[in-house]
Amino acid sequence: MKIIVDRFEDGLAVVETPDHHFFDMPLALLPEGIGVGSAVIISADPDEEKLRRERLAQRAKKL
């Protein structure tokens, strides 16, 4: 999903989604150097999720 930075308010970025919804996003979650009008790509990585679940299951077995 591509979001566009619309503006900055009180330490947050107000971003717009492709379907024209707006929401606040903490600046810490965005890459350095972005500005108003910057496009940010958000993606999910199913392989990473699977690896994290496996690691958690291994840790739980050790307990």
N, CA, C and O atoms as a GROMACS GRO file, in nm:
protein
  252
    1MET      N    1   0.086  -0.116   0.000
    1MET     CA    2   0.000   0.000   0.000
    1MET      C    3   0.090   0.123   0.000
    1MET      O    4   0.190   0.128   0.072
    2LYS      N    5   0.055   0.219  -0.080
    2LYS     CA    6   0.129   0.344  -0.084
    2LYS      C    7   0.048   0.450  -0.010
    2LYS      O    8  -0.070   0.472  -0.039
    3ILE      N    9   0.114   0.516   0.086
    3ILE     CA   10   0.051   0.628   0.155
    3ILE      C   11   0.130   0.754   0.123
    3ILE      O   12   0.248   0.749   0.091
    4ILE      N   13   0.062   0.866   0.131
    4ILE     CA   14   0.123   0.995   0.101
    4ILE      C   15   0.120   1.081   0.227
    4ILE      O   16   0.016   1.091   0.293
    5VAL      N   17   0.233   1.142   0.260
    5VAL     CA   18   0.238   1.232   0.375
    5VAL      C   19   0.167   1.361   0.337
    5VAL      O   20   0.207   1.430   0.243
    6ASP      N   21   0.062   1.393   0.410
    6ASP     CA   22  -0.017   1.512   0.383
    6ASP      C   23   0.036   1.633   0.460
    6ASP      O   24   0.047   1.743   0.407
    7ARG      N   25   0.069   1.609   0.588
    7ARG     CA   26   0.118   1.718   0.673
    7ARG      C   27   0.173   1.659   0.803
    7ARG      O   28   0.158   1.540   0.830
    8PHE      N   29   0.236   1.745   0.882
    8PHE     CA   30   0.287   1.707   1.014
    8PHE      C   31   0.214   1.788   1.120
    8PHE      O   32   0.195   1.908   1.106
    9GLU      N   33   0.173   1.719   1.228
    9GLU     CA   34   0.104   1.784   1.339
    9GLU      C   35   0.146   1.718   1.470
    9GLU      O   36   0.134   1.597   1.484
   10ASP      N   37   0.194   1.797   1.565
   10ASP     CA   38   0.222   1.750   1.700
   10ASP      C   39   0.304   1.621   1.705
   10ASP      O   40   0.270   1.528   1.778
   11GLY      N   41   0.410   1.614   1.628
   11GLY     CA   42   0.496   1.497   1.629
   11GLY      C   43   0.442   1.378   1.554
   11GLY      O   44   0.495   1.267   1.565
   12LEU      N   45   0.338   1.399   1.477
   12LEU     CA   46   0.279   1.292   1.397
   12LEU      C   47   0.276   1.333   1.250
   12LEU      O   48   0.276   1.452   1.217
   13ALA      N   49   0.274   1.235   1.164
   13ALA     CA   50   0.252   1.261   1.022
   13ALA      C   51   0.107   1.224   0.993
   13ALA      O   52   0.060   1.116   1.031
   14VAL      N   53   0.037   1.313   0.927
   14VAL     CA   54  -0.098   1.282   0.881
   14VAL      C   55  -0.080   1.230   0.740
   14VAL      O   56  -0.030   1.300   0.652
   15VAL      N   57  -0.121   1.104   0.719
   15VAL     CA   58  -0.100   1.040   0.589
   15VAL      C   59  -0.233   1.008   0.524
   15VAL      O   60  -0.335   0.990   0.591
   16GLU      N   61  -0.229   1.001   0.392
   16GLU     CA   62  -0.350   0.970   0.314
   16GLU      C   63  -0.332   0.836   0.245
   16GLU      O   64  -0.228   0.809   0.186
   17THR      N   65  -0.435   0.754   0.252
   17THR     CA   66  -0.434   0.624   0.187
   17THR      C   67  -0.486   0.637   0.042
   17THR      O   68  -0.541   0.741   0.007
   18PRO      N   69  -0.467   0.535  -0.039
   18PRO     CA   70  -0.516   0.541  -0.177
   18PRO      C   71  -0.667   0.565  -0.188
   18PRO      O   72  -0.714   0.621  -0.288
   19ASP      N   73  -0.743   0.523  -0.087
   19ASP     CA   74  -0.889   0.545  -0.092
   19ASP      C   75  -0.930   0.673  -0.019
   19ASP      O   76  -1.045   0.690   0.020
   20HIS      N   77  -0.834   0.763  -0.002
   20HIS     CA   78  -0.856   0.900   0.049
   20HIS      C   79  -0.897   0.906   0.197
   20HIS      O   80  -0.966   1.000   0.238
   21HIS      N   81  -0.855   0.808   0.275
   21HIS     CA   82  -0.871   0.816   0.420
   21HIS      C   83  -0.744   0.876   0.479
   21HIS      O   84  -0.635   0.856   0.426
   22PHE      N   85  -0.759   0.949   0.589
   22PHE     CA   86  -0.645   1.010   0.655
   22PHE      C   87  -0.628   0.948   0.793
   22PHE      O   88  -0.727   0.919   0.860
   23PHE      N   89  -0.503   0.929   0.835
   23PHE     CA   90  -0.477   0.885   0.971
   23PHE      C   91  -0.342   0.936   1.017
   23PHE      O   92  -0.256   0.971   0.936
   24ASP      N   93  -0.325   0.940   1.149
   24ASP     CA   94  -0.201   0.986   1.210
   24ASP      C   95  -0.104   0.870   1.223
   24ASP      O   96  -0.143   0.758   1.258
   25MET      N   97   0.022   0.896   1.196
   25MET     CA   98   0.125   0.794   1.207
   25MET      C   99   0.243   0.855   1.283
   25MET      O  100   0.289   0.963   1.247
   26PRO      N  101   0.292   0.787   1.387
   26PRO     CA  102   0.409   0.839   1.459
   26PRO      C  103   0.529   0.854   1.364
   26PRO      O  104   0.555   0.767   1.281
   27LEU      N  105   0.599   0.964   1.378
   27LEU     CA  106   0.714   0.989   1.291
   27LEU      C  107   0.820   0.879   1.304
   27LEU      O  108   0.892   0.852   1.208
   28ALA      N  109   0.829   0.817   1.420
   28ALA     CA  110   0.928   0.712   1.442
   28ALA      C  111   0.907   0.592   1.349
   28ALA      O  112   1.000   0.515   1.326
   29LEU      N  113   0.786   0.576   1.296
   29LEU     CA  114   0.758   0.464   1.207
   29LEU      C  115   0.789   0.496   1.061
   29LEU      O  116   0.782   0.408   0.975
   30LEU      N  117   0.823   0.618   1.034
   30LEU     CA  118   0.850   0.659   0.896
   30LEU      C  119   1.000   0.678   0.874
   30LEU      O  120   1.073   0.709   0.968
   31PRO      N  121   1.046   0.660   0.750
   31PRO     CA  122   1.188   0.678   0.723
   31PRO      C  123   1.232   0.822   0.741
   31PRO      O  124   1.152   0.915   0.727
   32GLU      N  125   1.360   0.840   0.774
   32GLU     CA  126   1.414   0.976   0.790
   32GLU      C  127   1.410   1.048   0.656
   32GLU      O  128   1.421   0.987   0.550
   33GLY      N  129   1.394   1.177   0.663
   33GLY     CA  130   1.403   1.259   0.544
   33GLY      C  131   1.275   1.273   0.464
   33GLY      O  132   1.275   1.336   0.358
   34ILE      N  133   1.167   1.216   0.513
   34ILE     CA  134   1.042   1.232   0.438
   34ILE      C  135   0.987   1.372   0.460
   34ILE      O  136   1.017   1.437   0.560
   35GLY      N  137   0.906   1.416   0.366
   35GLY     CA  138   0.845   1.547   0.378
   35GLY      C  139   0.702   1.541   0.327
   35GLY      O  140   0.653   1.437   0.285
   36VAL      N  141   0.638   1.655   0.332
   36VAL     CA  142   0.501   1.664   0.280
   36VAL      C  143   0.503   1.625   0.133
   36VAL      O  144   0.584   1.675   0.056
   37GLY      N  145   0.414   1.536   0.096
   37GLY     CA  146   0.406   1.488  -0.040
   37GLY      C  147   0.486   1.361  -0.065
   37GLY      O  148   0.474   1.300  -0.171
   38SER      N  149   0.566   1.320   0.032
   38SER     CA  150   0.644   1.196   0.016
   38SER      C  151   0.552   1.075   0.011
   38SER      O  152   0.452   1.068   0.084
   39ALA      N  153   0.587   0.981  -0.074
   39ALA     CA  154   0.514   0.854  -0.082
   39ALA      C  155   0.591   0.752   0.000
   39ALA      O  156   0.714   0.744  -0.008
   40VAL      N  157   0.519   0.674   0.079
   40VAL     CA  158   0.577   0.568   0.162
   40VAL      C  159   0.505   0.439   0.129
   40VAL      O  160   0.382   0.433   0.127
   41ILE      N  161   0.582   0.334   0.102
   41ILE     CA  162   0.526   0.204   0.072
   41ILE      C  163   0.521   0.121   0.199
   41ILE      O  164   0.622   0.108   0.269
   42ILE      N  165   0.405   0.066   0.230
   42ILE     CA  166   0.387  -0.023   0.345
   42ILE      C  167   0.357  -0.162   0.290
   42ILE      O  168   0.268  -0.179   0.207
   43SER      N  169   0.431  -0.261   0.338
   43SER     CA  170   0.408  -0.396   0.289
   43SER      C  171   0.415  -0.497   0.403
   43SER      O  172   0.470  -0.469   0.510
   44ALA      N  173   0.358  -0.612   0.378
   44ALA     CA  174   0.363  -0.723   0.474
   44ALA      C  175   0.454  -0.830   0.416
   44ALA      O  176   0.459  -0.849   0.295
   45ASP      N  177   0.524  -0.900   0.503
   45ASP     CA  178   0.614  -1.006   0.460
   45ASP      C  179   0.573  -1.136   0.527
   45ASP      O  180   0.612  -1.162   0.641
   46PRO      N  181   0.494  -1.219   0.458
   46PRO     CA  182   0.446  -1.344   0.518
   46PRO      C  183   0.559  -1.436   0.562
   46PRO      O  184   0.545  -1.506   0.662
   47ASP      N  185   0.670  -1.436   0.490
   47ASP     CA  186   0.784  -1.521   0.528
   47ASP      C  187   0.842  -1.477   0.662
   47ASP      O  188   0.877  -1.561   0.745
   48GLU      N  189   0.853  -1.348   0.682
   48GLU     CA  190   0.904  -1.296   0.810
   48GLU      C  191   0.810  -1.332   0.924
   48GLU      O  192   0.854  -1.370   1.032
   49GLU      N  193   0.682  -1.321   0.899
   49GLU     CA  194   0.584  -1.356   1.002
   49GLU      C  195   0.598  -1.503   1.040
   49GLU      O  196   0.592  -1.538   1.158
   50LYS      N  197   0.616  -1.589   0.942
   50LYS     CA  198   0.631  -1.732   0.969
   50LYS      C  199   0.757  -1.757   1.052
   50LYS      O  200   0.754  -1.835   1.148
   51LEU      N  201   0.867  -1.692   1.017
   51LEU     CA  202   0.992  -1.708   1.093
   51LEU      C  203   0.976  -1.663   1.237
   51LEU      O  204   1.024  -1.730   1.329
   52ARG      N  205   0.908  -1.552   1.259
   52ARG     CA  206   0.887  -1.501   1.395
   52ARG      C  207   0.802  -1.598   1.477
   52ARG      O  208   0.830  -1.622   1.594
   53ARG      N  209   0.699  -1.652   1.415
   53ARG     CA  210   0.614  -1.749   1.486
   53ARG      C  211   0.694  -1.874   1.524
   53ARG      O  212   0.678  -1.926   1.634
   54GLU      N  213   0.780  -1.920   1.434
   54GLU     CA  214   0.863  -2.037   1.463
   54GLU      C  215   0.960  -2.008   1.578
   54GLU      O  216   0.980  -2.092   1.666
   55ARG      N  217   1.021  -1.890   1.576
   55ARG     CA  218   1.112  -1.853   1.686
   55ARG      C  219   1.040  -1.846   1.819
   55ARG      O  220   1.091  -1.892   1.921
   56LEU      N  221   0.922  -1.789   1.819
   56LEU     CA  222   0.844  -1.782   1.943
   56LEU      C  223   0.807  -1.921   1.993
   56LEU      O  224   0.810  -1.948   2.113
   57ALA      N  225   0.772  -2.009   1.902
   57ALA     CA  226   0.736  -2.146   1.942
   57ALA      C  227   0.857  -2.217   2.000
   57ALA      O  228   0.843  -2.292   2.097
   58GLN      N  229   0.975  -2.196   1.944
   58GLN     CA  230   1.098  -2.256   1.997
   58GLN      C  231   1.129  -2.204   2.137
   58GLN      O  232   1.167  -2.280   2.225
   59ARG      N  233   1.112  -2.074   2.156
   59ARG     CA  234   1.135  -2.016   2.289
   59ARG      C  235   1.038  -2.072   2.391
   59ARG      O  236   1.076  -2.099   2.505
   60ALA      N  237   0.913  -2.088   2.350
   60ALA     CA  238   0.812  -2.140   2.442
   60ALA      C  239   0.844  -2.283   2.484
   60ALA      O  240   0.818  -2.321   2.598
   61LYS      N  241   0.900  -2.362   2.395
   61LYS     CA  242   0.938  -2.499   2.426
   61LYS      C  243   1.049  -2.504   2.531
   61LYS      O  244   1.054  -2.596   2.612
   62LYS      N  245   1.137  -2.403   2.528
   62LYS     CA  246   1.249  -2.400   2.622
   62LYS      C  247   1.207  -2.363   2.764
   62LYS      O  248   1.279  -2.390   2.859
   63LEU      N  249   1.091  -2.301   2.777
   63LEU     CA  250   1.044  -2.257   2.909
   63LEU      C  251   0.992  -2.369   2.991
   63LEU      O  252   0.950  -2.348   3.104
   0.00000   0.00000   0.00000
